[in-house]
C-alpha cells in the first residue's frame, strides 16, 4: 500500500468534500503517494491499464455500497488491492473488513498491518453483489430511496406510490431453494462461505408493507421482517418477463430465468480486522 488511486462519490452518505480532503491529508501523513482521484459518477472509474501505467497498487474507495460495487465490477480483472472505507449509509462491506469504523483510523491501520483477503459474492449474468441482491416488488423501493436522496420530492412520491402498489401484488417466486415455494415481496440473497443465504420477506398487510417501505427509504432494508431463511447453491427467479433486481442497492434488470449463483474473489481486499485470514 504505497501508490493510491482515490475513488469517492460526493453524493454517497458521508463522503463529503471536507472528509475527502481530510483523508488525503492522512495519506500524506503516512507517506502514501496519491496517483489519481475519481469523483464518481461524474468521472469514469479508471480501467486497469490506467492504474498499471500509474503504478497504482491500491484503490481506496470512500463511498456507499453501490459505488463500491461499480468500481469492484469494473476492476474485477485488476490485480491490485482495494481499501474499502465507510462513506455511505449502510457501509456493510466496510464493516465486514474492518473492526474500526472511522475512515482515517482504517487508513492508518491498513498501512501498518492490513492483510489481503478474499470476499464472497452473489452473481447473476455479468452482475455481482458483495453485500446482497434483492429480487421482487421490494426492489421498487430502491428507486424511491434514490429519488429521496437526490431531493426530488415529486419523483420520490411517484416512486413510492409505485413501490406501494407493487408490494401488494403477487410477489416473486424462486426456483431451486428448498422449502421456499411461495411468492414473496422481497427475496434477499447474500453471499455465504458455502453457497447463498436466502431470506424471503412476506409483507401482506399494510403495516408490514409500511415497515418494509420505511426500512428501504432509510437504507436499513435488512431490518425488514424476514419470515423464511434458507441456504441454496443457486436459484432462479420465477418470471416470464424481465426482473428488477438491486445489486448492492443499484438497480439492474435481469433476463427471465437467469441463474443466481455465488463465488469468491481473489485475495484483493485489505482487511484490518484482528481475525482477518
C-alpha positions in Angstrom: 0.0 0.0 0.0 2.2 2.8 -1.4 0.6 4.3 -4.5 -3.1 5.0 -4.3 -6.0 5.9 -6.5 -8.8 7.6 -4.6 -12.4 7.0 -5.7 -15.2 8.8 -4.0 -18.8 9.7 -4.6 -19.8 13.1 -3.2 -23.5 12.0 -3.2 -22.8 8.9 -1.1 -23.8 9.3 2.6 -20.9 10.8 4.5 -18.3 11.1 1.7 -18.2 14.9 1.8 -15.6 17.1 0.2 -14.2 18.1 3.6 -13.8 14.5 4.7 -12.1 13.6 1.4 -9.6 16.4 1.9 -9.0 15.2 5.5 -8.3 11.6 4.2 -5.9 12.9 1.6 -4.0 14.6 4.5 -3.8 11.2 6.2 -2.4 9.7 3.0 0.3 12.4 3.0 1.0 11.9 6.7 1.6 8.2 6.1 3.9 8.9 3.2 1.5 7.4 0.6 1.6 8.8 -2.9 -1.8 9.7 -4.4 -1.5 8.9 -8.1 -5.1 9.9 -9.1 -8.6 10.8 -8.0 -12.0 10.0 -9.3 -15.3 11.6 -8.3 -17.9 9.0 -9.4 -20.3 9.1 -11.2 -19.3 12.5 -12.8 -15.9 11.0 -13.7 -15.5 7.4 -15.0 -13.8 4.7 -13.0 -10.2 4.2 -14.3 -9.5 1.0 -16.1 -6.8 -1.4 -15.1 -4.4 -0.2 -17.8 -4.6 3.4 -16.4 -3.9 2.1 -12.9 -1.0 0.0 -14.1 0.5 2.9 -16.1 0.5 5.0 -12.9 2.0 2.2 -10.8 -1.0 2.1 -8.5 -1.0 -0.8 -6.0 -4.2 0.1 -4.0 -7.5 1.7 -4.9 -9.1 3.4 -2.0 -12.9 3.5 -2.1 -14.7 6.1 0.1 -18.3 5.8 -0.9 -21.5 3.9 -0.5 -22.0 0.2 -1.2 -23.4 0.9 -4.7 -20.4 3.0 -5.9 -18.1 0.4 -4.3 -19.9 -2.3 -6.3 -19.5 -0.4 -9.5 -15.7 0.0 -9.0 -15.2 -3.6 -8.0 -17.0 -4.9 -11.0 -15.2 -2.5 -13.4 -11.9 -3.6 -12.0 -12.6 -7.3 -11.4 -9.6 -8.3 -13.5 -7.1 -5.8 -12.0 -4.5 -7.5 -9.7 -4.1 -4.7 -7.2 -5.7 -4.3 -3.8 -8.9 -2.4 -2.6 -9.2 -0.5 0.6 -12.9 0.0 1.4 -13.7 3.0 3.7 -17.2 3.7 5.1 -18.5 6.6 3.1 -22.2 5.6 2.6 -25.3 4.9 4.6 -25.1 1.2 5.4 -21.3 0.6 4.9 -21.8 -3.1 5.2 -18.8 -4.1 3.2 -16.5 -1.8 5.1 -17.9 -3.2 8.4 -17.1 -6.7 7.2 -13.5 -5.8 6.6 -12.6 -3.5 9.5 -13.1 -3.5 13.2 -12.7 0.3 13.3 -15.4 2.3 11.6 -13.5 5.6 11.3 -12.1 6.1 7.8 -8.9 7.8 9.0 -8.2 5.2 11.6 -8.7 2.5 8.9 -6.1 4.1 6.7 -3.6 4.2 9.5 -4.3 0.6 10.4 -4.2 -0.6 6.8 -0.8 1.0 6.2 0.6 -0.7 9.3 -0.9 -4.2 9.3 -3.6 -4.9 6.7 -3.9 -8.3 5.1 -5.3 -9.2 1.7 -8.4 -11.3 2.0 -11.0 -12.8 -0.4 -14.7 -11.9 -0.3 -17.7 -14.0 -1.3 -20.2 -12.5 -3.8 -23.6 -13.2 -5.4 -23.6 -13.3 -9.2 -26.3 -13.2 -11.9 -25.1 -12.8 -15.5 -22.4 -10.1 -15.6 -23.5 -8.6 -12.3 -22.1 -9.1 -8.9 -23.3 -8.2 -5.4 -20.8 -8.2 -2.5 -23.4 -7.2 0.1 -26.5 -8.7 -1.3 -29.0 -9.0 -4.1 -32.7 -8.0 -3.8 -35.4 -9.6 -6.0 -39.1 -8.9 -6.0 -41.5 -6.0 -5.6 -39.5 -4.5 -2.7 -36.7 -3.7 -5.3 -39.1 -0.9 -6.4 -38.4 0.8 -3.0 -34.8 1.3 -4.1 -35.9 3.8 -6.8 -37.9 5.7 -4.2 -34.9 5.8 -1.9 -32.6 7.1 -4.6 -35.1 9.8 -5.5 -35.3 10.8 -1.9 -31.5 11.0 -1.6 -31.4 13.3 -4.6 -34.0 15.6 -3.1 -36.5 15.0 -5.9 -39.7 15.2 -4.0 -42.2 14.7 -6.9 -40.2 11.7 -8.2 -39.9 10.3 -4.7 -43.7 10.5 -4.3 -44.3 8.8 -7.7 -41.8 6.1 -7.0 -43.2 5.5 -3.5 -46.7 5.1 -4.9 -45.5 2.6 -7.5 -43.5 0.6 -4.9 -46.5 0.5 -2.5 -48.8 -0.7 -5.3 -46.3 -3.3 -6.4 -45.7 -4.5 -2.9 -49.4 -5.6 -2.7 -49.1 -7.5 -5.9 -48.4 -11.2 -6.4 -44.8 -11.1 -5.3 -42.0 -13.2 -6.8 -41.2 -16.9 -6.6 -37.8 -18.5 -6.8 -36.8 -21.9 -8.1 -34.1 -24.0 -6.6 -34.4 -23.1 -2.9 -35.7 -26.0 -0.7 -38.8 -25.0 1.3 -39.3 -21.7 -0.4 -42.4 -22.4 -2.5 -44.5 -19.3 -2.0 -44.3 -15.8 -3.6 -42.7 -13.1 -1.7 -42.4 -9.3 -1.6 -38.7 -9.5 -1.4 -36.0 -12.2 -1.7 -32.7 -11.1 -0.3 -29.7 -13.2 -1.5 -26.5 -12.8 0.4 -23.1 -14.3 -0.2 -22.1 -17.0 2.2 -19.0 -19.1 2.8 -20.7 -22.0 1.1 -23.5 -21.2 -1.3 -26.1 -18.5 -0.8 -28.0 -17.2 2.2 -31.6 -16.6 1.0 -34.1 -14.6 3.1 -37.7 -14.2 1.9 -39.8 -11.4 3.2 -43.6 -11.8 3.2 -45.3 -8.4 3.6 -49.0 -8.8 3.0 -50.7 -6.4 5.5 -50.4 -2.7 5.3 -48.4 -2.3 8.5 -45.7 -4.7 7.3 -45.7 -3.0 3.9 -45.2 0.3 5.6 -42.4 -1.1 7.7 -40.7 -2.5 4.6 -41.0 0.8 2.8 -39.7 2.8 5.7 -36.7 0.5 6.0 -36.0 0.9 2.3 -36.2 4.7 2.4 -33.9 4.9 5.5 -31.4 2.5 3.9 -31.8 -0.3 6.5 -33.5 -2.8 4.3 -32.1 -5.8 6.2 -34.2 -4.8 9.2 -37.4 -5.7 7.4 -39.1 -8.8 8.8 -37.8 -11.9 7.1 -40.1 -14.9 7.5 -38.1 -17.6 5.7 -34.4 -18.3 5.9 -32.7 -20.9 3.7 -29.4 -21.9 2.1 -29.0 -22.8 -1.6 -26.3 -23.4 -4.1 -28.2 -21.5 -6.9 -31.6 -20.2 -7.6 -33.7 -18.7 -10.4 -36.4 -16.0 -10.2 -39.7 -17.4 -11.5 -40.9 -14.9 -14.1 -41.8 -14.8 -17.7 -40.6 -11.2 -18.1 -37.5 -9.3 -17.1 -37.0 -8.9 -13.3 -35.9 -5.8 -11.5 -33.1 -6.5 -9.0 -30.9 -4.5 -6.8 -27.2 -5.4 -6.6 -25.8 -3.7 -3.5 -28.6 -1.2 -3.9 -28.1 -0.5 -7.6 -31.0 -1.3 -9.9 -30.4 -3.9 -12.7 -32.9 -5.6 -15.0 -32.3 -9.4 -15.2 -33.5 -11.6 -18.1 -36.1 -14.2 -17.2 -34.7 -17.5 -15.9 -31.3 -16.0 -15.2 -29.3 -18.2 -12.7 -28.2 -16.6 -9.4 -25.0 -18.2 -8.1 -22.2 -17.5 -5.7 -18.4 -17.2 -6.0 -15.3 -15.9 -4.3 -12.8 -13.3 -5.4 -9.1 -13.5 -5.3 -7.5 -12.1 -2.1 -7.8 -8.4 -3.2 -9.4 -6.7 -0.2 -7.4 -5.1 2.5 -8.7 -6.0 5.9 -7.7 -4.6 9.3 -9.8 -6.9 11.4 -7.9 -8.8 14.1 -9.4 -12.0 12.9 -8.7 -11.5 9.1 -7.4 -14.6 7.4 
